Amino acid sequence: MKNNLHFRQSHIISIKLILFLVISISFLLIDKNLELSNKIRNNSSYLIKPIYSTAEAPLKIFNKLSIYIDSMQDLIKKNKILEKKVFIQSGIIQKIPLLKEENKRLRKLLNSSESMADSKIIIAELIKVNLSPFSNKIVIDKGEKNNLSLGQTVIDSLGLIGQVSEVNKDFSIVTLITDPGHALLAVNTRTEKRVMVSGTGDNRYLKAEYVSLNEDVIEGDILITSGLDNIFPEGYLIGVISKINKKINKDFMEVDVRPSSSLSTNQEVMILW
């Protein structure tokens, strides 16, 4: 009995296998001819799309929210930067009246030195620089051959350098305004007051002499040549007041002036006629 039952079960399994194979092949043939699977997929996509959209919605919302937050933070930073700029500009605007007055003074200086455009200028190169504590002089490659003469003014692109103190055939010596034996009469462009300026032997600073304790001077005041000392023409930059020291037991203030010109780094200078 057991052997017959086993034979029947095996026979039934074989019949089932053949039946499923026939059904599968039939479906493949029908699908190939009628393209039923494509139609089913196309129709089912309409049903599946809302499900995908619903599942994707939280991610889209999160991305948009992140972009919005980043944009807001960026706008806040830019707003802070603009507020600082507006604050700085408002401080600058307060100085407009002062700048107008300074502009008027500068126009006067320009008008007073209109002849500069017509004056002769020659460029000279430095041969030697001697910046010792006792003598601040430079040697340039122009001399008698170039019609140089004693006392001529020497400048660079930033300001006054000095004057020609010795002329030879092929070269000349220029005494710098920082030389200890050099002095000139300057004008404070802010107050239009005259100031005596002398050399210190150090090319980094000059001294404003005989400035009384009640004199109106501040750090940052610009000094230019006055043209009244018969040494230098009017209107050339000398330097900027860089330090003021008031001592009660002295009659005058100690005032340092930082030269405008590049006294220790120049390679070329200009000589004026």
C-alpha positions in Angstrom: 0.0 0.0 0.0 2.7 2.4 0.9 4.6 1.8 -2.4 1.4 2.5 -4.5 0.7 5.8 -2.6 4.2 7.0 -3.2 3.8 6.2 -6.9 0.6 8.2 -7.1 2.1 11.3 -5.4 5.0 11.3 -7.8 2.7 10.9 -10.7 0.5 13.8 -9.5 3.6 16.1 -9.1 4.7 15.3 -12.6 1.3 16.1 -14.0 1.3 19.5 -12.0 4.7 20.4 -13.4 3.7 19.7 -17.0 0.5 21.7 -16.4 2.3 24.7 -15.0 4.8 24.6 -17.9 2.0 24.6 -20.4 0.2 27.5 -18.7 3.5 29.5 -18.6 4.3 28.9 -22.2 0.7 29.8 -23.1 1.0 33.1 -21.2 4.3 33.9 -22.9 2.8 33.3 -26.4 -0.3 35.4 -25.6 1.8 38.2 -24.1 4.1 38.2 -27.2 1.2 38.5 -29.6 -1.1 40.8 -27.6 1.5 42.7 -25.5 -0.7 42.3 -22.5 2.1 42.9 -20.0 3.0 46.3 -21.4 -0.7 47.3 -21.2 -0.9 46.1 -17.7 2.3 48.0 -16.7 1.0 51.2 -18.4 -2.3 51.0 -16.7 -0.9 50.1 -13.3 1.6 53.1 -13.4 -1.4 55.4 -13.0 -2.2 53.6 -9.8 1.4 53.4 -8.6 2.4 57.1 -9.4 0.4 58.6 -6.5 2.0 56.1 -4.1 5.5 57.2 -5.3 4.5 60.9 -5.1 3.1 60.5 -1.6 6.3 58.6 -0.5 8.5 61.3 -2.1 6.6 64.3 -0.6 8.4 64.4 2.8 11.8 64.4 1.1 10.8 67.3 -1.2 9.4 69.3 1.7 12.6 68.7 3.7 14.8 69.9 0.7 12.7 73.0 0.1 12.7 73.8 3.8 16.5 73.4 3.9 16.9 75.7 0.9 14.6 78.3 2.6 16.5 78.2 5.9 19.9 78.5 4.1 18.5 81.5 2.0 17.2 83.2 5.2 20.6 82.7 7.0 22.4 84.1 3.9 20.1 87.1 3.8 20.6 87.8 7.5 24.4 87.8 7.0 24.2 90.1 4.0 21.8 92.4 6.0 24.3 92.6 8.8 27.1 93.5 6.4 25.0 96.2 4.7 24.1 97.6 8.1 27.8 97.9 8.9 28.5 99.6 5.6 25.6 102.0 6.1 27.0 102.8 9.6 30.5 103.5 8.2 29.0 105.6 5.4 27.0 107.7 7.8 30.3 108.4 9.7 32.0 109.4 6.4 29.0 111.7 5.5 29.6 113.7 8.7 33.0 114.7 7.4 31.7 116.2 4.1 31.8 119.8 5.4 35.4 119.3 6.6 36.3 117.7 3.2 34.8 120.7 1.4 37.0 123.1 3.3 40.0 121.0 2.7 39.2 120.9 -1.0 39.0 124.7 -1.1 42.5 124.9 0.5 43.9 122.4 -2.0 42.5 124.3 -4.9 44.3 127.4 -3.6 47.5 125.5 -3.4 47.0 124.1 -7.0 46.3 127.6 -8.3 49.4 129.0 -6.5 51.6 126.4 -8.2 50.1 126.4 -11.7 53.6 127.2 -13.1 54.6 123.6 -12.1 53.1 122.2 -15.3 55.3 124.5 -17.4 58.4 123.9 -15.3 61.3 121.7 -16.4 61.7 118.3 -14.7 64.6 115.9 -15.1 64.7 112.4 -13.8 67.9 111.2 -12.1 68.9 107.8 -10.7 70.5 107.2 -7.4 74.2 106.2 -7.3 74.8 106.1 -3.6 72.8 106.6 -0.4 74.5 107.8 2.8 72.0 107.7 5.7 74.3 108.2 8.7 73.2 109.8 11.9 75.3 112.9 11.1 74.8 113.3 7.3 71.7 112.4 5.3 72.8 112.7 1.6 72.4 110.8 -1.6 74.4 110.9 -4.9 72.5 111.1 -8.2 73.8 110.5 -11.8 73.1 114.1 -13.1 75.5 117.0 -12.9 76.9 120.0 -14.8 76.4 118.2 -18.1 72.7 118.3 -17.4 72.7 122.0 -16.3 72.1 121.2 -12.6 72.8 124.0 -10.1 73.0 124.4 -6.4 69.8 124.7 -4.4 67.5 122.9 -6.9 64.6 121.1 -5.4 64.5 117.3 -5.5 61.2 115.3 -5.1 59.8 111.9 -5.7 56.2 110.8 -6.6 55.2 111.0 -2.9 56.8 114.3 -1.7 59.8 116.4 -1.0 63.2 114.7 -0.7 65.8 117.6 -0.4 67.9 120.0 -2.5 71.0 119.8 -4.6 74.0 120.8 -2.3 76.9 119.9 -4.6 77.3 119.7 -8.3 80.0 117.9 -10.2 80.5 117.2 -13.9 78.8 113.7 -14.0 77.0 113.6 -10.6 75.6 115.7 -7.8 74.9 115.4 -4.1 71.5 116.0 -2.7 71.0 116.8 1.0 67.9 115.2 2.4 65.3 117.1 4.4 66.1 114.7 7.3 69.7 115.9 7.5 70.4 117.3 11.0 71.5 120.6 9.5 68.5 121.1 7.3 65.4 123.2 8.1 62.4 124.5 6.1 59.2 126.5 6.7 56.1 124.4 6.3 52.3 125.1 6.4 49.7 123.0 8.2 47.0 122.4 5.5 44.3 122.1 8.1 45.0 125.3 10.1 47.1 127.2 7.5 49.5 127.9 10.3 53.2 128.0 9.5 55.5 125.5 11.2 59.3 125.2 11.2 60.5 121.7 10.3 64.0 120.4 10.8 65.9 117.2 10.1 66.8 114.7 12.8 69.4 112.5 11.1 66.9 109.7 11.0 65.2 109.3 7.7 62.1 107.9 9.4 61.0 111.2 11.0 61.4 115.0 11.2 60.8 117.5 14.0 58.4 120.3 14.1 60.1 123.0 16.1 58.8 125.8 18.4 55.2 124.5 18.5 53.6 126.2 21.6 51.6 124.2 24.1 48.4 125.9 23.0 49.0 125.4 19.3 46.2 123.7 17.3 48.0 120.6 16.0 46.8 117.0 15.9 48.2 113.7 14.7 47.4 113.3 11.0 47.9 117.0 10.1 49.5 117.3 6.7 52.5 119.6 6.2 53.5 121.2 2.9 56.2 123.6 1.8 55.2 127.3 2.3 57.4 128.8 -0.4 58.3 131.6 2.0 61.8 130.3 3.0 63.3 130.9 -0.4 64.5 127.2 -0.3 61.6 125.2 -1.8 58.7 126.2 -4.0 55.2 126.2 -2.5 52.8 123.3 -2.2 55.0 120.2 -2.1 54.2 117.5 0.5 56.7 117.3 3.4 55.0 114.8 5.7 52.3 114.0 8.3 52.4 114.8 12.0 52.7 111.3 13.6 53.4 112.0 17.3 52.7 114.8 19.8 54.2 114.9 23.2 53.3 117.7 25.7 55.6 118.3 28.7 54.4 120.7 31.4 57.9 121.9 32.3 58.7 122.9 28.7 57.5 125.8 26.6 57.0 123.9 23.4 55.6 120.5 22.4 57.7 117.7 20.9 56.1 117.0 17.5 57.3 114.3 15.2 56.6 114.4 11.4 56.7 111.3 9.2 58.1 112.2 5.8 55.8 111.6 2.8 58.6 110.7 0.4 60.4 107.3 0.3 63.7 108.5 1.5 65.3 105.1 2.0 63.8 103.1 -0.9 63.9 105.4 -3.9 65.7 104.3 -7.1 64.8 107.5 -9.1 64.1 111.1 -8.2 62.9 114.2 -10.0 64.8 117.5 -10.1 62.9 120.8 -10.5 63.8 124.0 -12.2 
